[in-house]
C-alpha cells in the first residue's frame, strides 16, 4: 500500500480528486489557493525555452545518416500518413464534442503570453513572424515558433560542422544543458500533487461541477479518437494484406495488457517485437526497423491527444482558432511525435509548450495534468498497437509476412535486440506516452 502511494501518477490523481471535492465544498474561497497552482505552472513554464532549444539542437545536431531505402520510405509514409489522420480526427472530434467548453476563462490569455498570442494577421505576416530578427527577444517573450526554427537551423549547421571537423564540444554543451533542465523539471514535479490540488480546488470553487464534466469530455474525446484510429488501422491492414482481422485481438492481447497497465511503450517494446515476429509473422528484418523507428515516430495516440489538448485549451478560454492556428496546432502535434521537436519531461511540459507556442490560456492545464494517467493509457494503447500495424503494412509490401505464422501453422523464434543501445529511443517513447 505504501509503495503504491509513492507512485507520482497516483499522488497527482488523489490530489486532483481531493482538490475538486475541496473546491466544490468551500466554493469561491478556494480561489485563494490559485497563486500556489500558478507558481507550479510558472516553474514548468520557466524551463520551456531552454529545454526546447537544447532538445531540438541536440536532436538535429546528433543526427547521423541512415539508409533511406524502400523499407524506410514505406515506414515513414505510413507513420506520417496516420499521424496526419490522427491530428485531423482530433480536430473534428474536439469541434463536435467541445471538451473544454464547460470551463470559461473569457478573461483571455495569461499576461505573460499576450505578446506571443498577438492579433490576427495575414498569412504572409504569420509566415514572416516565424523567423525572428532577434532570437533573444523571442526567448524573452517565449515566442516558440521562431525559437524552434532558429534551433533547427542551428542544429543542422552544428551537424554539418561536426561532420566536417569531428568536434562535438558544442553538441556536448547543449546535451548537458538539456540534462540539467530535465533535472530541474524532475525537481518541480515533486510538488506536482500540491500544485494540482490548488489548481483543481480553484477551478472547482470558481467554475463548479463543470470541472468534472470537462475532464470526462476530454478523456471521452481522446478515447473515441483512439478507438476510431484503431479501427481504421485494422481496416487498412485487412484491405492491404488480406489477413483475417478476427485473429488480431488474440495476437495483440499480451502487448495490449502490458501497455495499458504500465503506460510505457519502452517497457512494452520487447513484447511488441516478439509478437510481431512470432505471432503476426513479420520478418525479423522489417520488425527490427519499423518497431524501432515507431518508438519515436509512431506515437499516433500522442498526436491525437496533443491536438485535443490544443482545442481543449482554446475552448476553455473561449478562443476561436483561425485556420492558420489550427494547421499550426496540427503541425506541432505531429512534429512533437516525429521527434523533430523533442520535448522530454512528460505531459506537463508538452501541454505548457503547446499553450505557450499557440498563445492559449494555461488555467486549465492543471486539469489535464490531473487526468493524464488515464489519457496515457489511451495513448500507449494506440502507440503500441499502431506500430505493429505499420510493421504489417511495410512487411506486406515486400512480401515479408509469413502467413503460416499468422495462421498458427508454423512457429518462429525472435532474435534478441540490444535494448541498451536503444536507451534514448525508449526514453523518448515514454515521454510521448
Secondary structure, 3 states (H helix, E strand, C coil): CHHHHCCHHHHHHHHHHHHHHHHHHHHHHHHHHHHHHHHHHHHHHHHHHHHHHHHHHHHHHCCCCCCCCHHHHHHHHHHHHHHHHHHHHHHHHHHHHCCCCCCCCCCCCCHHHHHHHCCCCCHHHHHHCCCCCCHHHHHHCCCHHHHHHHHHHHHHHHHHHHHHHCCCHHHHHHHHHHHHHHHHHHHHHHCHHHHHHHHHHHHHHHHCCHHHHHHHHHHHHHHHHHHHHHHHHHHHHHHHHCCCHHHHHHHHHHHHHHHHHHCCHHHHHHHHHHHHHHHHCECHHHHHHHHHHHHHHCCHHHHHHHHHHHHHHHHHCCCCCCHHHHHHHHHHHHHHHHCCCCCCCCHHHHHHHHHHHHCCCCCCHHHHHHCHHHHHHHHHHHHHHHHHHHHHHHHHHCCCECHHHHCCCCCCCCCCCCHHHHHHHHHHHHHHC
